[in-house]
Amino acid sequence: MQNNTALRMDNGPFKLLDETSIRNAVLRRDPYDYSYVENAIDASHKNAVLADAPQIPDRGSYGLPDLRYGPRFGEAIDDLLSVRFRSIVEEKFDTDLSNRPPVIVMMGNTTGHYNEGYAHTDSRHKIITVLLGFTREWPYEKGRLRIMRSSDREDFAFEFAPEFGRMMMFRVCDHSWHGFLPQKGQRMSLQLCYVDSDLYVQKEYVRHRVSAFAKSVPVLRKVIEWAPR
C-alpha cells in the first residue's frame, strides 16, 4: 500500500504516462482552457494497472491517503505527483504551479441517482484540474464527462468517457462548468488538482474521510444519495 501524496522531486522519465501524447495534446480555448489526451497511458498497461487499482465500494470520491492500491497503480500516482508532470501542465497552461500543492481524490462508482454529475465549476481554491480515467470500459452514452458552456448539462462543447488512460486537464475559473448525466456503473476516475495551499489539501482529505465514513453507515448513505445538490 502507498498513500504518500506529496510531490515527487525526482525528475526522471515517467513509468507509465505517455509524455509525448500529453505534451502534444492541443490546448483548446472554448468555452475555457482545456486539453484532452486520448492515450495518456498506453492500453498495454491496462490489465496490470487495474489489477492493482483501489477497490472503491460506494459512490462519491475518496481521498488518496485513504485508499489501498498495488505497485503498478502506484506507478501512475508517482508519475502524476512528479515535478516532471507538473512542468508539462505549467507549460501547457502557461501557469506557475511551483507553490501549488497537489491533492488527489478518486471516484469508483455511480448509482445513476439524479444528483450525480451535477454541473459545477470547481472550488476557487483549485488552479488546474486533471482527470484521468481508470474504468475498464464505459459503453454508456450517459456518464461521460462534459466540458460545458453553462450550468446546463446539455449545453456542452466536448465530452469523454472515463475509460482507462484518457485524460482531461482544464483551468479552473468562474465559468469552467463541467459534469455528466447520471448513469449507474463502475466509474473509476482520478482527479488531481493543484490548489492554493497546504491547508486546503488537508481540509479536502479530512472532508472526504468524513464523507467516506458516512457512506459506510447504511442510513447515512441513503441520506447522502438523495440529498439535493
Number of C-alpha atoms within 10 A of each C-alpha: 12 16 14 13 18 12 16 16 10 12 12 10 13 16 15 21 21 17 17 9 16 23 16 11 17 13 16 12 11 12 16 20 17 24 21 22 19 16 16 23 25 15 12 8 14 17 13 13 22 19 14 16 19 19 13 18 12 17 22 20 21 24 24 24 16 16 16 15 19 16 16 20 21 22 16 17 23 24 24 23 23 19 19 19 20 20 17 14 23 15 12 19 17 10 13 12 19 11 11 18 20 24 25 24 21 23 21 21 20 19 17 17 13 15 16 22 20 16 21 17 17 19 11 11 15 22 18 24 21 20 22 24 24 26 22 16 14 18 11 11 10 15 24 22 20 23 25 26 19 18 17 14 20 13 13 19 13 16 17 19 22 24 21 26 24 22 26 23 23 23 20 22 16 12 16 21 24 23 23 22 20 18 20 15 17 20 26 26 23 24 20 21 24 23 22 17 14 14 10 16 21 11 11 17 19 14 13 18 18 12 18 19 11 16 20 12 10 10 10 13 18 12 12 17 17 12 10 9 9
